């Protein structure tokens, strides 16, 4: 009998022991900073953060963006998603360069803006319209409202998006398509009907990101595509499962619509010129970011991506890139002859100047400046990825089960939908955050005469983090729309059966079960419904 007990104990303990060993070995590979990129930037320490932050805040004069902004145009502006994070900063920069508030119209599903500069401009004439861009009639009504000031030309900045980054299965694609494809189409069609001649769209650097496999064989040293250098010419994935999530599939489809519209002749005889900005991963800053500013609100933040290096894009730099592209398109319209290369209908990657940091650098900076109030708890990426696969399996099959018409309601109630932040913990989160992503924006930095945007970010990522912390520290400690506290999950085996390409996404019917809220390339609004939704403007 004792021998039997020992045998059973061995058969139980041995697999558990092997699993623990595998998790530790796999963690070592997933958390590695490859030597081929480690020298791109130096690691921050608490000492270097204190020294450099003192230098940054004591520098006189302080850096400012106003001198970098293109000159005032006097055009009319419709900012779709201008109530959110990035969209709010686009509006703020329009105001800073002298555009009259009465020439600015914001369309946003949220009843109030996240950026105080937008709120403060409403009494001066800025028009803020609560609009669901998935409703074509609502978009038409918003575009056709009379203006209080006369102008011959109109620019649209389309910054709204639904960020359901946690979904990867094609059965959920329609939920992202509703806003990110059909919404874009509605805005484009309305813009054509009112004679808009410049249209700048916020795409995403993630459209070129390849998903990868997180659970490695013992003889593999790192995941495939563990380091990805992405530029404007990087081929986009061709199969659905090669994209990191439905979000990137739908954003690529929306981008394709915008680029295809470039040069189209409008009813007023003008030609619409379009262009797309692909911000690096990801956009961060004060007043609504869910990436780095959100750490400050959450205080205790789980992390498993300390050594992951990525090119970030500080929100004011990103907004500047949009205004620069608009300036280039206006110059193309107004030029005589072919003095400037035609960059209409293109997509430009943009990122912060300076070397790309690791998440650990950002975390060290925030932890140091807050004196430990904001801190980070290290977790196992392998264990969490395994858990994420289980969550995804439940998420998919729960949806299938409750969608069956013959299943009684009381049985469906026994299989509840996933609620809250835990819904984010699915494999796409790891495909996005557990890869080293270096964005090459050298083409955007070229002068317009050489086919670029003349983009020069004002602040490095480190400096952008200083500014983000400073605004938080000066009393703005209430979460903005989208930066609500949560468990802070930030950080795969990809399936290959079946295809759902960008073209398929363009044709997918927009039949989401509920209205998708909007926001920007990064603020997020949690919606209490069937499956907790992220949205942004």
RAVEN-V110001 format. One line per field, one symbol per residue. ss: DSSP state (h for helix, s for strand, l for the rest). Layout:
ss->???
//
This chain:
ss->lhhhhhhhhhhhhhhhhhhhhhhhhhhhhhllllhhhhlllllllhhhhhhhhhhhhhlllllllhhhlllllllsssssllllhhhhhhhhhhhhllllhhhssssslllllllhhhhhhhllllsssslllllhhhhhhhhhlllllllllsssssllsllllllllhhhhhhhhhhhhhhhhhhhhhhhhhlllsssssllhhhhllllllllllllllllllsssslllllllllhhhlllhhhhhhhhhhhhhhhhllsslllllssssssssslllssllllllllhhhhhhlsssslllllssllsshhhhhhhhhhhhhhhhhhhhllllllllllllssssllsllllshhhhhhhhhhhlllllssssllhhhhhhhhhhhhhhhhhhhhhhhlllllhhhhllllllllhhhhllhhhhhhhllssssllhhhhllhhhlllllllllshhhhhhhhhhhhhllllllllllllllllslllllllllllhhhhhhlllllllllllllllllllslllllsllsl
//
